[in-house]
Amino acid sequence: MTPDDDVIDLVDQQAVGADFTRDPYAVFAALRERGPVHHVRFPEGTDGWLVVGHRHARAVLSDSRLTKQWQYAHPRLRGARVSPATHMLGADPPDHTRMRALVAREFTPRRVAALAPRVQAITDELLDTMLAAPDGATDLVDAFCFPLPITVICELLGVPSLDRERFRGWSNQLLGATLDQEAKQETVSLMSRYLQGLIDAKRADPGDDLMSGLIHTADEDGDRLTHAELIGMAWLLLIAGHETTVNLIGNGVLTLLQHPDQLALLREDPTLLDGAVEEILRYEGPISTPTYRFTREPYEIAGTVIPGGGEVVLPAIADAGRDPERFADPDRFDIRRRDSGGHLAFGHGIHHCLGAPLARMEGRIALRALLLDRVPDLTLDIHPAAVAWRDGSLVRGPVRLPVRWKPPVHRAG
């Protein structure tokens, strides 16, 4: 099949021949064998152009001919937007440059590094609670993978703790494939009103959190984020700030438990942890495709011309990490791999994820504490083939991850 043929439906079993949600890599690899560009229908029902292969995906991620602005999207796509206002991932230079610079003034490496003791403390508290389960079993997503990063990002931004489960529901709805457009827009509206209230409260009573800093920071010329930009930035930081790490931890635990030889290496030599995190990001990263890019004029890539007028162009980040042109023996998980640092899990170019250092730090702390220090006998409590995966095209991670360990024996005194 060529890009000029009928649209390839990525959730149609007859079209792709496999369960795309469970194993997108086989589908991506088959498409890559045919060529780098394919006209597809994504799980959300949106038609667009999928670009596979590391070299071409990397080029798309940094190509200024494509726009991130929704005002240029084809009219059929307007209802697919899930953010309540403009943010960095939906902007081009010079607006993107301006917003990112203002955010970077507050979201500094020093602020991220200072979070490490608190991330460790939250991790320990969550594991204390989890390990108190008398039957020695839990859903790791509910008990650990979700509450750790959502607690960290909410504390960083100053979001009240009682609202965290609400954000989880909103995020699952907005990034999933099963909710219809009308329901998604209602969720966007609810979230927008909540963020409006949060910003108003922070403006009236600022604290030392990141959200208060974003409200009050200004550059040398006095420029600040507008109110709409603050809403969009709060949405981006809350959703992207926890979703990536939830799935990094979940995918990492699942992958290591499925590769006991690699987990044994890591336990023998914890200095391999940084490399293990990078290999997880390459092999089973938390993002399958990035946020939308649109054509403003006919766009040629690898000999295929994609029409102008707001067509979606999505590079397959997940496939880029499994491309044999870039990685030797790419379907082999190896925490000692020397080339895993070339992955695109956090993007590339001007939209490279600003929160990547925080996600990496949380991933390292979580995996060390869980698998090396606290629960060395952790095992899957489900067959790997039975794991249910998130159903959207953007994020990749397990919906649930049942695990088991040997609970301590309590003897009567």
BAFILUM-628171 format. One record per residue (C-alpha): residue in three letters; x negated, y negated, z negated. Coordinates in steps of 0.001 Angstrom, whole numbers, padded with zeros to 6 digits, always signed. Example, Ala and Ser with C-alpha at 12.3 -4.5 7.8 and 13.67 -1.06 7.14 Angstrom:
! BAFILUM-628171
Ala-012300+004500-007800;Ser-013670+001060-007140;
! end
This chain:
! BAFILUM-628171
Met+000000+000000+000000;Thr-001284-003488+000815;Pro-000365-006862-000691;Asp+001932-007436+002291;Asp+004086-004403+001509;Asp+007114-004354-000794;Val+006653-005489-004379;Ile+005097-002843-006665;Asp+007270-002477-009767;Leu+004932-001814-012703;Val+007655-000156-014760;Asp+009134+001939-011966;Gln+007931+005526-012444;Gln+008239+006247-008735;Ala+006240+003140-007874;Val+003292+003619-010240;Gly+003510+007313-011107;Ala+002662+006885-014787;Asp+003866+005310-017989;Phe+002427+001843-017447;Thr+003074+000703-021024;Arg+001275+003719-022500;Asp-001616+003829-020041;Pro-001973+000784-017762;Tyr-005585+001648-016948;Ala-004709+004483-014588;Val-002303+002201-012721;Phe-004829-000618-012522;Ala-007553+001755-011312;Ala-005302+003141-008577;Leu-004464-000383-007443;Arg-008131-001356-007539;Glu-008927+001485-005158;Arg-006509-000075-002642;Gly-007806-003614-003012;Pro-008156-006476-005498;Val-004808-008285-004928;His-001292-006849-005224;His+002224-008277-005155;Val+003894-006798-008241;Arg+006890-007012-010522;Phe+005776-007298-014136;Pro+007596-005580-017046;Glu+009381-008850-017836;Gly+010992-008745-014375;Thr+008863-011577-012965;Asp+007330-011212-009499;Gly+003735-012301-009101;Trp+000286-011453-007791;Leu-001949-009163-009826;Val-005716-009413-009382;Val-007717-006356-010447;Gly-011442-005787-010845;His-013871-007660-013104;Arg-015456-009874-010453;His-012200-011142-008997;Ala-010444-011476-012386;Arg-013332-013556-013709;Ala-013185-015790-010651;Val-009429-016366-011059;Leu-009834-017273-014735;Ser-012133-020167-013865;Asp-010666-021290-010525;Ser-009505-024898-010729;Arg-007377-024480-007587;Leu-004813-022677-009755;Thr-002759-024691-012225;Lys-001534-023816-015719;Gln+001207-026472-015649;Trp+004756-025115-015631;Gln+006034-028096-013662;Tyr+004449-026486-010596;Ala+005986-023037-011163;His+008372-021690-008545;Pro+011997-022481-009543;Arg+012743-018774-010039;Leu+010146-018714-012845;Arg+011243-021714-014905;Gly+013313-019619-017311;Ala+010309-017413-018087;Arg+008511-020099-020079;Val+008331-019204-023770;Ser+006443-022114-025340;Pro+008496-024992-026746;Ala+006106-027757-025651;Thr+002814-028460-023871;His-000357-026945-025302;Met-003906-026263-024128;Leu-003060-023018-022319;Gly-000413-024836-020284;Ala-002533-027810-019271;Asp-005194-028671-016698;Pro-007992-031229-016988;Pro-008021-034014-017964;Asp-005124-033268-020345;His-006615-029905-021320;Thr-010028-031469-021932;Arg-008515-034134-024168;Met-006363-031729-026209;Arg-009113-029161-026656;Ala-011549-031816-027827;Leu-009077-033068-030438;Val-008367-029537-031698;Ala-012076-028668-031750;Arg-012680-031604-034118;Glu-010666-029732-036765;Phe-010956-026056-035758;Thr-014713-026042-036290;Pro-017164-023128-036675;Arg-017763-024335-040225;Arg-014043-024131-041057;Val-013875-020621-039557;Ala-016990-019423-041409;Ala-015620-020779-044674;Leu-012589-018515-044281;Ala-014628-015290-044578;Pro-014305-014877-048378;Arg-010565-015481-048194;Val-010180-013015-045300;Gln-012041-010434-047402;Ala-009829-011139-050421;Ile-006605-010792-048388;Thr-007957-007572-046857;Asp-008710-006116-050291;Glu-005293-007101-051661;Leu-003502-005490-048718;Leu-005521-002280-049035;Asp-004893-002148-052781;Thr-001170-002260-052099;Met-001358+000219-049227;Leu-003418+002759-051136;Ala-000983+002672-054028;Ala+001549+004515-051850;Pro+002142+007795-053729;Asp+002478+009909-050594;Gly-000722+008625-048975;Ala+000995+007531-045764;Thr+002100+004293-044124;Asp+002643+002434-040881;Leu-000671+000615-040559;Val+000800-002152-038387;Asp+003307-003081-041096;Ala+000977-002545-044035;Phe-002248-004042-042709;Cys-002673-005003-039037;Phe+000113-007610-039073;Pro-000019-009079-042599;Leu-003776-009747-042546;Pro-003991-012099-039527;Ile-000569-013692-040075;Thr-001540-014515-043662;Val-004864-015956-042526;Ile-003404-018137-039774;Cys-000491-019283-041917;Glu-002822-020308-044744;Leu-005098-022028-042230;Leu-002176-023995-040799;Gly-000303-024460-044074;Val+002843-022510-043102;Pro+004997-021442-046095;Ser+004561-017765-046905;Leu+008290-016999-046856;Asp+008446-017782-043106;Arg+005872-015221-041954;Glu+008287-012408-041191;Arg+010384-014870-039190;Phe+007355-015662-037051;Arg+006763-011985-036479;Gly+010270-011586-035114;Trp+009959-014659-032923;Ser+006592-013537-031564;Asn+007788-010009-030773;Gln+010794-011424-028937;Leu+008882-014008-026931;Leu+006035-011721-025863;Gly+008117-008600-025232;Ala+009755-007482-022014;Thr+013185-006422-023230;Leu+014792-009729-024275;Asp+016798-011521-021578;Gln+015932-015076-020594;Glu+018890-016647-022391;Ala+017966-014943-025656;Lys+014335-015942-025232;Gln+015260-019572-024732;Glu+017375-019460-027892;Thr+014329-018132-029761;Val+012196-020919-028265;Ser+014759-023442-029506;Leu+014797-021975-033019;Met+011029-021991-033209;Ser+010815-025531-031860;Arg+013178-026808-034564;Tyr+011197-025020-037254;Leu+007890-026456-036021;Gln+009487-029906-035860;Gly+010320-029623-039544;Leu+006866-028308-040407;Ile+005140-031207-038666;Asp+007442-033758-040275;Ala+006672-032292-043712;Lys+002924-032276-043057;Arg+003031-035848-041798;Ala+004789-036990-044972;Asp+002672-034924-047360;Pro-000624-033885-045727;Gly-002855-031227-047224;Asp-006305-029875-046415;Asp-004939-027380-043878;Leu-005562-027367-040125;Met-002062-028564-039203;Ser-002438-031659-041396;Gly-005833-032253-039836;Leu-004432-032024-036303;Ile-001702-034519-037150;His-004115-037109-038474;Thr-007293-036546-036443;Ala-008235-039050-033759;Asp-011176-039499-031431;Glu-013458-042522-031291;Asp-010898-044407-029185;Gly-008047-043674-031575;Asp-006419-041060-029340;Arg-004247-038476-031144;Leu-002116-035507-030189;Thr+001407-036617-029357;His+004341-035217-031314;Ala+005244-032867-028448;Glu+001613-031744-028188;Leu+001557-031041-031923;Ile+004611-028779-031570;Gly+003001-026978-028645;Met-000302-026642-030479;Ala+001381-025293-033607;Trp+003185-022720-031456;Leu-000039-021709-029738;Leu-002064-021392-032932;Leu+000622-019451-034768;Ile+001416-017015-031959;Ala-002019-016579-030368;Gly-003697-016978-033744;His-002240-013771-035108;Glu-001191-011675-032099;Thr-004706-011172-030771;Thr-006055-010010-034127;Val-003069-007786-034984;Asn-003736-005810-031822;Leu-007523-005945-032100;Ile-007286-004232-035496;Gly-004596-001751-034471;Asn-006274-000844-031196;Gly-009638-000600-032939;Val-008424+001793-035624;Leu-006560+003953-033110;Thr-009534+004106-030749;Leu-012066+004939-033462;Leu-009843+007646-034935;Gln-009517+009141-031448;His-013323+009103-031087;Pro-014571+010667-034332;Asp-018138+010898-033033;Gln-018225+007119-032627;Leu-016615+006552-036023;Ala-019245+008853-037575;Leu-022006+006800-035910;Leu-020506+003621-037310;Arg-020308+005058-040817;Glu-023899+006233-040597;Asp-025071+002837-039372;Pro-022755-000090-040276;Thr-025071-002464-038379;Leu-023302-001160-035268;Leu-020099-002929-036358;Asp-020568-006012-034173;Gly-021127-003798-031142;Ala-018130-001671-032085;Val-015861-004728-032112;Glu-017122-005805-028676;Glu-016632-002289-027310;Ile-013084-002200-028681;Leu-012419-005531-026962;Arg-013724-004111-023675;Tyr-012219-000641-023865;Glu-008834-001288-025517;Gly-008539-005041-025886;Pro-005521-006876-027313;Ile-004672-008776-024111;Ser-003641-007055-020889;Thr-003118-010162-018765;Pro-003498-013850-019676;Thr-000873-016581-019568;Tyr+000437-017583-016154;Arg-001465-019434-013482;Phe+000378-020923-010498;Thr-000508-021716-006909;Arg-000090-025307-005737;Glu-001116-024472-002186;Pro-001917-021261-000288;Tyr-004593-019460-002283;Glu-007013-016989-000714;Ile-008794-014348-002727;Ala-010655-011359-001290;Gly-009073-011921+002120;Thr-005484-012052+000875;Val-003594-015325+001134;Ile-001093-015881-001691;Pro+001619-018423-000818;Gly+001633-021855-002418;Gly+004643-023307-004166;Gly+004166-021980-007685;Glu+003498-018257-007243;Val+002203-016477-010369;Val-001395-015244-010179;Leu-002468-012967-013050;Pro-005894-011382-013417;Ala-005764-007981-015136;Ile-008048-008540-018116;Ala-007528-004950-019270;Asp-008676-003608-015912;Ala-011721-005894-015857;Gly-013057-004025-018885;Arg-012744-000678-017095;Asp-014235-001700-013745;Pro-017130+000602-012749;Glu-018564-002202-010633;Arg-019322-004055-013886;Phe-019557-001334-016570;Ala-021326+002008-016305;Asp-019026+004950-017037;Pro-016280+002466-018071;Asp-013796+005036-019409;Arg-016312+006210-022017;Phe-015983+004552-025433;Asp-019495+003918-026772;Ile-020157+001534-029676;Arg-023862+001491-028745;Arg-023104+000301-025212;Arg-025364-002575-024204;Asp-023113-004136-021571;Ser-019798-004437-023459;Gly-020407-008150-024073;Gly-019419-008880-020484;His-015729-008224-021174;Leu-013013-010827-020544;Ala-010881-010059-023603;Phe-010917-013704-024698;Gly-010742-015108-021186;His-013341-017064-019269;Gly-013904-020648-018241;Ile-012294-023713-019782;His-009416-021688-021265;His-011689-019254-023123;Cys-010020-018564-026469;Leu-010946-021182-029062;Gly-010052-018739-031841;Ala-012330-015912-030640;Pro-014824-016324-033537;Leu-011984-016060-036077;Ala-010533-012958-034396;Arg-013943-011292-034302;Met-014586-012087-037957;Glu-011204-010711-039049;Gly-011748-007603-036928;Arg-015160-006926-038474;Ile-013939-007410-042038;Ala-010788-005338-041517;Leu-012501-002378-039827;Arg-015371-002286-042321;Ala-013070-002398-045325;Leu-010554+000101-044001;Leu-012687+002715-042252;Leu-016091+002379-043913;Asp-015487+001222-047488;Arg-011996+002020-048708;Val-010316+004828-046716;Pro-012997+007141-045257;Asp-010473+009979-044889;Leu-007938+007960-042859;Thr-006282+010021-040126;Leu-003523+009499-037582;Asp-000126+010751-038723;Ile+001163+010896-035146;His-000046+012457-031926;Pro-001835+009742-029921;Ala+000416+010402-026914;Ala+003455+009618-029075;Val+002269+006138-030080;Ala+004745+003492-028877;Trp+003064+000474-027267;Arg+004197-003142-026953;Asp+006234-003466-023766;Gly+005215-006872-022394;Ser+002521-007554-019811;Leu+000596-010033-022019;Val-000336-008279-025280;Arg-001424-004674-025727;Gly-001122-002864-029035;Pro+000854-000210-030886;Val+004317-001072-032182;Arg+003749+001304-035080;Leu+000660+003229-036170;Pro+001477+005970-038694;Val-001611+006967-040710;Arg-002333+009217-043656;Trp-005019+009619-046297;Lys-005518+011755-049379;Pro-003977+009932-052341;Pro-005805+010024-055677;Val-004837+012792-058078;His-003224+011481-061278;Arg-003611+013901-064157;Ala-001479+013728-067262;Gly-003487+012511-070242;
! end
